[in-house]
Amino acid sequence: MIPEISLATIFWNADPEIISSPIAIRWYGLLFTTGLIGAYITLTKQFKILNIPQKKFESLTFYIIISAIIGARLGHCFFYEPEVYLNDPLRILNLREGGLASHGAAFAIIVGMLLYIRKNREFNFISLGDLLAVVIPFSGMCIRIGNFLNSEIVGKPADLPWSVVFMRNDMIPRHPGQLYEAVAYLALYFLMIFLFFKKRKYEQAGFLSGVFLIGMFVARFFIEYVKDVQVEFETTMALHMGQWLSLPFILLGVFMLWYSKTHKNEYRFK
């Protein structure tokens, strides 16, 4: 049943483009950049606390940003619409049409970390992961706000005081699933900041990574229940694609918390 529109229903019809000419500037691009800048600032402070040379920070930033962008794009293309992009591979390069997947970015960041560690032996994988675990939720929050401004990744129909009609799609009141995720990621970001800067949990190897993975992907798993399917084949699946892809990260997070209990004071920045 389609929910009725009430006086409290929010009507959303934002233009995805801030400026359309001479060069199009989109809200999503602005929010994506804001997420990277926020992560950059936080990571700078982490490196200062740990007395890691600035040149190491700049190199890491390059690896992670490039990995995240490539992984997010490939993740969308091959997790959600493989038949489209396998038939037209050059279309993968058309970022203007949209399509980025956070799970693809997560897998690619792991690859980027491994490549970085090969050239920077003063880090190990777990300690580096603990650093990045603090900053990634902020970027995730910004991206979901960008999705909201684009009227994409919308929620299922809902009869709630905060239901939103995404007028660019239809006139059905829906869950603002993007904002649910944004709030969850912002709360996780503040928690990670507290654990790193106040509780010095980076001294317990793997703890920050575990909290991050469980917090982010458990939130993603359950919020998927109120999000509409992104591609048609998800309608026949017991779980959405986003839920299936979240499970390995949740399990990895549980393992990291278990690991951290037996590896206190073993963080290494050699």
Order of alpha helices (4+ residues) and beta strands (2+ residues): beta-beta-beta-alpha-alpha-alpha-alpha-alpha-beta-beta-alpha-alpha-alpha
